[in-house]
Amino acid sequence: MDNPITINSEYEIERNRLTTFFRLIIAIPWLIWVSVYGIAAFVVAVVAWFAMLFTGKFPEGMYSFVAGYVRLSGRIGAYTLLLTDELPSFGAGPEPDYPFAIDVAPPQESYHRAKTFFKYVLYFPQMLIAGYGLAFVVQWAAFIAWFRIMFSGRQSITMHEALLGSYAYITRSNAFLLLLTEAHPRLLEVQRYDPPPTAPGLPPVTSSPPAQVAATSGAGGATEQS
C-alpha cells in the first residue's frame, strides 16, 4: 500500500547564520501554536476512532482537521530542525511551494475496523523506531548541522539527508498514529523535486583528470628509474 503522506524537500546549501543561531527562539510562536493545535488534533482523532469503529469511515471534516495538523507540524519541525531557512506560515493548508512540502491524500473510502481498533498496538514498533532511534538521529544531526552552518554558512548534504530521512519517517508515523493512514511508513521514503536552475550547486568533487593522473604516474616512474 502506497503511503498517502508524500513529502518533498529541497536541499538548500547556502544558509543564514543569523536565523540559524536564533532558530529555537524564532520558532517559539510556531511551537506554541502547533502544541495547541496538536492537543485539539489528538482529541479529534480519538473521536474519529470511535466513528471509524462503527462506520468504517473517517469523517471528512475531522480528517481535514487532523491532516492540517500533520502538514503544519511537519513544516514547523522542518524549520526548527534546520531543513530550511524559510519561515513556515501559521496555516494548516497545503503549501506545495514550501521547501518541506507535505501532501496528504484524501481519506480512504473505508478503513479496516480491526486495524483501527488495534491502531495503538500496531503503532508500537514505529514508536520504538521514531521515538527512540530516529529522534536521537534527528537531534544529533540538527546539532551538528547548526555548528556547520554557523562556521561555514552552508548545510552539509550528509546532515541534510540524515535529517530529511529521519524526520520524514517521524512525520508519517505521526499520521499513522492519528489514523490518517493504515500504511506503515518506510525508512528513506522521501520524494524530492528538482531544484530550480538558479539553485546553488553541490560543492565540486576534487579529483584529478585521468590525463593528469597518468602524467603524474609517468613522472613518478621516471623518477624511480633515475
C-alpha positions, 0 to 999 in steps of 0.5 A: 500500500502506497503511503498517502503522506508524500513529502518533498524537500529541497536541499538548500546549501547556502544558509543564514547564520543569523536565523540559524543561531536564533532558530529555537527562539524564532520558532517559539510562536510556531511551537506554541501554536502547533502544541495547541493545535496538536492537543485539539488534533489528538482529541479529534482523532480519538473521536474519529476512532470511535466513528471509524469503529462503527462506520468504517469511515473517517469523517471528512471534516475531522480528517481535514482537521487532523491532516492540517495538523500533520502538514503544519507540524511537519513544516514547523519541525522542518524549520526548527530542525534546520531543513530550511531557512524559510519561515513556515506560515501559521496555516494548516493548508497545503503549501506545495511551494514550501521547501518541506512540502507535505501532501496528504491524500484524501481519506480512504473510502473505508478503513479496516475496523480491526486495524483501527481498533488495534491502531495503538498496538500496531503503532508500537514498533514505529514508536520504538523506531521514531521515538527512540532511534530516529529522534536521537538521529534527528537531534544529533544531526540538527546539532551538528548541522547548526555548528556547520552552518554557523562556521561555514554558512552552508548545510552539509548534504550528509546532515541534510539527508540524515535529517530529511530521512529521519524526520520524514519517517517521524512525520508519517508515523505521526499520521499513522498514529492519528489514523490518517493512514493504515500504511506503515511508513518506510525508512528513506521514503522521501520524494524530492523535486528538482531544484530550480536552475538558479539553485546553488550547486553541490560543492565540486568533487576534487579529483584529478583528470585521468590525463593528469593522473597518468602524467603524474604516474609517468613522472613518478616512474621516471623518477624511480628509474633515475 
